């Protein structure tokens, strides 16, 4: 009886606390989402649109993470491998840490401070995250060379669809 009860609890926990796959795969960002402000490492507030414009003409992967997120930290080596396999791809990290101090400590602790990093200082629930149906991290979005969404939902850099999408976008830019 204890085994059955334990299995039921585990099943309920997994379904309640796991990522919910979005029902709609969006291919573009709304004006409200793009207007969302995000803080750079040097403290400057930029809109998500401004961040994306810096990567126009390139394939961009947005890695949503937090320093408190075990799965995010475990994914960092695979993200590094994905970068090494695709050196022409650009990456940005969007943090959902609860405080500026926690974010900065996480950047140093996990040795990603040298990358392009931003922090949602308004918290998890904001126009951008609400628009993309962000309900858990890690999460990855691939943005194409024109600023559209090429891969809307991935929870791991090892997802085979990530590399397939990258390869498809690379072939289009030849």
C-alpha positions, 0 to 999 in steps of 0.5 A: 500500500505504501508503494502505491501511495508513493507512486501516486504522490510522485505521479501527481507531483510530476504532472503538477510541477512539470513544465506545461508545453504551450498549446500554440507554437508562436512564430513572432513576438508581440509588440508588448513582449518586445517592449518588455524591459530587461537589465544588462550586466552593466545595469542598463535597462533595454527592451527585449526588442533592443536586445534582439536587434543587436543580433539581427541577421544572426541565429540567436538562442535565448536561454531562460535560466536561474541560478537556483534552478538545478536543471538550468545548472545541469544544462550549462555544459550541454549549452556550451557544447551546442555553442562549440558545435555551432560557433556562428550561433549567438546566445543570450541568457535571460535570468529569472533570479529573484534578486540582482545579487543572486543573479550576479553571484550565479553568473560568477559561480557558474562561469557564464559572466563573460556571456551576454546576460540579462535579468528580468528585474520586474520578476517572472511575470512580465509581458515578455514571459507571459507572451511566450508562456514561460512557466518553468526553466530551463527553456530555450527559444531559437530566434531566426535571422529576421527576428522571428521565432524558429523554435518556440519551445525546448527545455534542453539544449540536447533536444534534437529539434534544437540542432535540426532547427539550427541546421535548417536556419544555417542552410537558409542563410547560405 
